[in-house]
Amino acid sequence: MLPMSSINSSETSRPYLLPKVADYLKIFNEQVVPAVMKSGSVPNAINAREGLANLTQAFVTEPVDIPLIIDDIIFSANDGSLGGYAVPVRVFHPSAMLSKPLPTMLYFHGGGGTAGSVTVYDGILRRLAKRTGHIVVAPEYRLAPENPYPCAQNDAYTALTGLADLLKRLKIATTQEVVVAGDSHGGALVSNLLRDPRVLGPNAIGNRTDECLINSIVAQVLIYPSVDFTMSCPSINTYATGYLLSRSRIDWYFDQYFQGGEDRQAKSALFASQDELSAQPPALIFNAQVDPLVDEGKAYVQKLTEAGVDVKHIIHNGVIHAYLNMEDLNPDICDKTYHAISKFLEEYAAHSR
């Protein structure tokens, strides 16, 4: 595991930012935000989705060719517990040879549970497939406020449980190695999926038997994950304003996502018990240093480590939350991220054989 600093060590004044990132934030804070406020617009699903889409379209521009892309559906288990919702998915296959067995990555996009889509993340998903050599399957999970918790979390479970049948139906050969991954809110979905009793199995929590679905998962990749719905870590306040993702925006996201009076601490992976976490597969976790979520990332790494999970943690300096969606502003950081994911998966795929 890489050395990590104290959970309370976030910089408190004028943190270092890459020049292009700093220039973008200057324009965003001094021109874009005042213009929006002057217009009288209030936060809603329209401008949240449009904002993330426009950001990604503007700064993820280099084309990446993928031999095969297929749209399909994963159907929910026929037990009534998930409401029978069929989850749309897009499959990114890095090889034209469907008969060549490859490992699979189930990837959940970010967006606060309210924004983002497979279409918005198309460039990022293509990069993941090409750089890792994995078949990337991206669920179009339901978004709040139209579909609040637990809709997205149930969709994540449906996607995981129906993944093998989907690939078999599409006649896509796999190595049976499954990686679960996600950024931001997608990281929240992954971290909660991996402690879901339905995934851990019918026995005691943390007891890994052949019946446990979690045994099919060889690794997890979390990119600046949201793991604390209570917003209790210091960096939420340290970087509360001025760095694109603000405390007020996070608070708004969570209010859209939780509409049923849920216990937000209980829904936060950061507060999971060691028994819930001990069965988890090896983890690679990324954080941006200048991010309201950086301290909860550090705390979660510590929590997983204490539970006996093998964790690698990488913090990138000079960048902000959602840096993968801003590749043209920080191309070297994005390249390092994709490279680290590829190397990590190579290592744990080899161990799983």
Order of alpha helices (4+ residues) and beta strands (2+ residues): alpha-alpha-alpha-beta-beta-beta-alpha-beta-alpha-beta-alpha-alpha-beta-alpha-alpha-alpha-beta-alpha-beta-alpha
